[in-house]
Amino acid sequence: MTRFTSLVGTAILGLSALAGGASAEPITGAGATFPAPVYAKWGEAAKAAIGVELNYQAIGSGGGQNQVINRTVDFGASDAPMAEDKLKSANLVQFPTVMGGVVPIVNIPGVKDDALKLTGEILADIYMGRITKWNDPRIAAINPGIALPRIAIAPAYRADGSGTTFVFTSYLAAISPDWKAKVGAATSVRWLAGNGARGNDGVAATVRQVRGGIGYVESAYATQNKLSATQLRNRAGHFVTPSRASFVAAAESGDWSANPGFAVSLIDTAGEAAWPIVSATFILLPRDSEDPARAADVVKFFEWAYANGDTIATDLEYVALPAKVKDAVRAVWRAEIKH
């Protein structure tokens, strides 16, 4: 079992067996799989530090949105930010917790890890079925010195509704007008090429098993499972590798204050060293909780995480929020959450 899988398993099972004092009932959350490892570790540390116990179910962004709208959990979690009108109709506050990148992974015989260079336009055409061989002249032209085999490209994508898919397709839509018109960006789209698999595990397993495979996963998953990622050309024209430094470079270019619900776009930002597929992940919290004490515990938990959780997040390959963003979120908690 990989470290990532073990952590996600911990998140799915909840954190009820941890030692230490806790409030009478755990706070409950559900949603995105991407932040599940850091929420698990935050939950473990917060229970020992402040007595708030977390039970988090990693069921996907769409499920997290639905459950909090239906008020079956204390908070939802989503990699895809909820639209402003939907936040208003569901009476929810949205705020970010951590950031990370989405990374293309490949299985190409004879090509070293992280050596292959791609562009957003090439990625879009691969997933539209227009580029079908790894030795295609367009790929070869930007990879001099790499002996690309004449084997079929086998795209893999998420078959389940996924915030990771939302981020990846948002990038393709930003780069390729044709992709935007024919496929678009959403947690689930009508793919034009490739085969679907459920979850990061499914996409990664498909790529590993198929010669010529390509897929996309969250950066933390790629790093911890030693998957072969690619370089990507960013808006500045530089080929960059996925790394904490390139994710931070993207985050620093975002205008957080101008976006309702902190739904900043970190896709294809202008930074010289920025990775082009970066996103925050979000919490959805009711303004009108019927149990103010539980709402207070949720705010207490995330306040603790903001103040004490950056090292944990960094160790797990996430990027912490800028201090000014945390301060802006705290102001929203004080003004808009009934607790």
C-alpha positions in Angstrom: 0.0 0.0 0.0 1.4 3.4 -1.0 1.7 6.2 1.5 -0.9 8.2 -0.4 -3.4 5.3 -0.5 -2.9 4.7 3.2 -3.6 8.4 4.0 -6.7 8.5 1.8 -7.8 5.3 3.5 -7.4 7.0 6.8 -9.5 9.9 5.6 -12.2 7.7 4.2 -12.5 5.6 7.4 -12.5 8.8 9.6 -10.3 9.6 12.5 -12.4 8.3 15.3 -9.7 5.9 16.7 -7.1 8.6 17.4 -6.0 9.2 21.0 -6.5 12.4 23.0 -9.4 14.5 24.2 -12.1 15.6 21.8 -15.4 17.3 21.6 -18.5 15.2 22.1 -19.0 14.4 18.4 -16.6 14.6 15.5 -17.2 17.3 13.0 -18.1 15.7 9.6 -16.9 16.6 6.1 -17.1 15.0 2.7 -15.8 15.7 -0.8 -12.6 16.1 -2.7 -10.0 13.3 -2.7 -7.1 15.7 -3.5 -6.9 17.2 0.0 -7.8 14.0 1.9 -4.2 13.3 3.0 -3.7 16.7 4.5 -7.1 16.8 6.1 -6.3 13.4 7.7 -3.0 14.7 9.2 -4.6 18.0 10.2 -7.3 16.0 11.9 -4.9 13.9 13.8 -2.9 16.9 15.0 -5.9 19.1 15.8 -7.5 16.4 18.0 -4.4 16.3 20.1 -4.0 20.1 20.2 -7.5 21.5 20.5 -9.8 18.5 21.1 -11.7 18.8 17.8 -12.1 15.4 16.1 -12.6 15.1 12.3 -14.4 12.5 10.3 -13.8 13.2 6.6 -15.2 11.1 3.7 -13.2 11.4 0.5 -16.0 10.8 -2.0 -15.2 13.4 -4.7 -15.9 17.0 -5.2 -19.4 16.5 -6.6 -20.5 14.4 -3.7 -19.1 16.9 -1.3 -21.1 19.7 -2.8 -24.3 17.7 -2.8 -23.9 16.6 0.8 -23.3 20.0 2.2 -26.2 21.4 0.2 -28.4 18.7 1.7 -26.9 19.5 5.1 -25.9 15.8 5.7 -22.4 16.9 6.7 -21.0 19.9 8.6 -18.9 21.0 5.6 -18.3 20.0 2.0 -15.0 20.0 0.1 -14.5 20.6 -3.6 -11.6 21.2 -5.9 -13.9 22.9 -8.3 -15.1 26.2 -6.8 -18.9 26.6 -6.5 -20.4 29.4 -8.6 -21.5 32.6 -6.8 -25.2 32.1 -7.5 -25.1 28.5 -6.2 -23.3 29.6 -3.0 -26.0 32.2 -2.4 -28.9 29.8 -3.1 -27.4 27.2 -0.8 -26.4 29.8 1.8 -22.8 28.7 1.9 -19.5 30.3 2.5 -16.6 29.1 0.4 -12.9 29.4 1.3 -9.6 27.7 0.2 -7.4 25.5 2.4 -4.3 24.5 0.3 -3.1 24.5 -3.3 -1.6 22.0 -5.6 -0.9 21.2 -9.2 -2.4 18.7 -11.7 0.3 16.8 -13.5 0.3 14.8 -16.7 1.8 11.3 -16.2 3.2 9.1 -19.0 4.4 5.5 -19.7 6.8 5.8 -22.7 9.4 3.1 -23.0 12.9 4.6 -23.1 11.9 8.0 -21.9 13.3 9.1 -18.5 11.0 10.5 -15.8 10.1 14.1 -16.1 12.1 14.4 -19.4 9.2 14.6 -21.9 8.2 18.1 -22.9 4.6 18.9 -23.9 2.4 21.9 -24.5 -1.2 22.6 -23.7 -2.1 22.6 -27.4 -0.5 19.1 -27.8 -2.3 17.8 -24.7 -5.6 19.0 -26.0 -5.0 17.4 -29.4 -4.0 14.1 -27.7 -7.3 14.1 -25.8 -9.2 15.0 -28.9 -7.7 12.0 -30.8 -5.8 14.2 -33.3 -2.3 13.1 -32.1 -2.1 9.4 -31.9 1.6 8.3 -31.9 4.3 9.3 -29.5 6.7 10.0 -32.4 4.3 12.6 -33.9 6.4 15.4 -35.5 4.8 18.0 -33.2 6.0 16.1 -30.1 9.4 15.3 -31.6 10.0 18.9 -32.5 10.0 20.1 -28.9 11.9 17.0 -27.6 15.2 17.0 -29.5 17.6 14.3 -28.3 14.8 12.0 -27.0 14.2 8.8 -29.1 10.4 8.8 -29.1 9.0 5.3 -30.0 6.4 4.8 -32.7 3.7 3.5 -30.4 0.1 4.5 -29.9 -0.8 7.1 -27.4 -3.3 5.7 -24.9 -5.1 8.6 -23.0 -6.7 7.8 -19.7 -9.1 10.1 -17.9 -11.3 10.2 -14.8 -14.6 8.4 -15.4 -16.0 9.7 -12.1 -17.0 13.4 -11.5 -13.8 14.9 -10.3 -12.4 18.3 -9.3 -9.1 17.1 -10.8 -10.9 16.8 -14.1 -12.4 20.3 -13.7 -8.9 21.7 -13.2 -7.3 19.8 -16.1 -10.1 20.6 -18.6 -10.1 24.2 -17.4 -6.4 24.4 -18.5 -7.1 22.7 -21.9 -10.0 25.1 -22.4 -7.8 28.1 -21.6 -5.1 27.0 -24.1 -7.2 25.5 -26.9 -10.2 27.4 -28.3 -11.3 24.2 -30.1 -11.3 22.3 -26.8 -13.3 25.0 -25.2 -15.9 24.9 -28.0 -16.1 21.1 -28.4 -15.5 19.7 -24.9 -15.4 22.5 -22.3 -14.4 22.5 -18.7 -16.3 20.6 -15.9 -16.0 17.9 -13.3 -17.2 15.5 -16.0 -17.0 16.0 -19.7 -17.6 14.0 -22.9 -14.1 12.9 -23.8 -13.2 12.5 -27.4 -10.4 10.0 -27.0 -9.1 7.5 -24.5 -10.5 5.3 -21.7 -12.0 6.2 -18.3 -10.9 5.0 -14.9 -12.2 5.8 -11.5 -10.1 7.9 -9.2 -6.5 8.8 -9.2 -5.7 5.1 -8.5 -7.6 4.0 -11.6 -5.9 6.6 -13.9 -2.5 5.8 -12.5 -3.0 2.0 -12.8 -4.1 2.4 -16.4 -1.1 4.5 -17.4 1.3 2.1 -15.6 -0.2 -0.9 -17.3 -0.4 0.4 -20.9 2.6 1.1 -23.0 2.2 4.6 -24.4 -0.3 5.6 -21.7 -0.9 9.2 -20.6 -3.1 10.5 -17.8 -3.5 13.3 -15.2 -3.4 13.2 -11.4 -2.8 15.6 -8.5 0.8 16.5 -7.9 0.9 15.0 -4.4 -0.3 11.7 -5.7 2.3 11.7 -8.6 5.2 12.5 -6.2 4.3 10.1 -3.5 3.8 7.2 -5.9 6.8 8.0 -8.1 4.9 8.4 -11.3 6.6 9.7 -14.4 5.5 13.3 -15.0 6.1 15.6 -17.9 7.3 19.1 -18.3 4.8 21.7 -19.7 5.3 25.0 -21.5 3.9 27.9 -19.5 2.5 31.3 -20.6 6.0 32.8 -20.4 7.2 30.2 -23.0 9.4 28.2 -20.6 9.2 24.5 -20.1 8.8 23.9 -16.3 8.7 20.8 -14.2 5.9 20.3 -11.6 7.4 21.3 -8.2 6.5 23.2 -5.1 8.4 26.1 -6.4 6.6 26.2 -9.7 3.2 25.9 -7.9 4.1 28.8 -5.5 5.1 30.9 -8.6 1.6 30.4 -10.0 -0.1 31.1 -6.7 1.7 34.4 -6.3 0.2 35.6 -9.6 -3.4 35.1 -8.5 -5.8 37.9 -7.6 -7.7 36.3 -4.7 -9.6 39.4 -3.5 -11.3 40.0 -6.8 -13.1 36.6 -6.9 -16.3 35.8 -4.9 -15.8 32.8 -2.7 -12.0 33.2 -3.2 -12.5 31.3 -6.5 -9.2 32.6 -8.0 -8.0 31.0 -11.3 -4.4 29.9 -11.1 -4.6 28.3 -14.6 -1.8 29.4 -16.9 -0.7 32.4 -14.9 2.0 34.8 -16.1 4.8 33.9 -13.8 8.2 33.1 -15.4 8.6 29.9 -13.4 4.9 29.1 -12.9 3.4 25.6 -13.4 0.4 26.2 -15.7 -2.1 23.8 -14.0 -2.5 24.9 -10.4 -5.6 25.2 -8.3 -6.7 25.7 -4.7 -9.1 23.3 -3.0 -12.1 24.7 -1.2 -14.3 24.2 1.9 -18.1 24.9 1.7 -19.5 25.8 5.0 -23.2 26.7 5.8 -23.9 30.2 7.1 -27.0 28.9 8.9 -25.9 25.9 10.9 -28.7 24.5 13.1 -26.0 23.6 15.6 -23.8 26.7 16.3 -21.5 24.7 18.5 -20.6 22.4 15.7 -20.2 25.3 13.3 -17.8 26.8 15.9 -15.8 23.6 16.0 -15.5 23.6 12.2 -14.2 27.2 12.3 -11.9 26.3 15.2 -10.5 23.3 13.3 -9.7 25.3 10.1 -8.4 28.3 12.2 -6.0 25.8 13.9 -5.0 24.4 10.4 -4.3 27.9 9.1 -2.1 28.8 12.1 -0.4 25.5 12.5 -0.8 23.3 9.5 1.5 24.7 6.9 4.4 22.4 7.7 2.1 19.3 7.5 0.8 20.5 4.1 4.3 21.2 2.7 5.5 17.7 3.8 2.7 16.2 1.8 3.6 18.2 -1.3 0.8 20.8 -1.0 1.3 24.6 -1.2 0.2 26.7 1.8 -2.0 29.7 1.3 -0.5 33.2 1.4 -0.9 34.9 4.8 -3.0 37.7 3.3 -5.5 35.1 1.9 -5.8 33.5 5.4 -6.5 36.9 7.0 -9.2 37.6 4.4 -10.9 34.2 5.1 -10.8 34.9 8.9 -12.7 38.1 8.3 -15.4 36.2 6.4 -15.7 33.7 9.2 -16.2 36.4 11.7 -18.8 38.2 9.6 -20.8 35.4 7.9 -20.7 32.2 9.9 -23.3 31.7 12.6 -21.3 30.2 15.5 
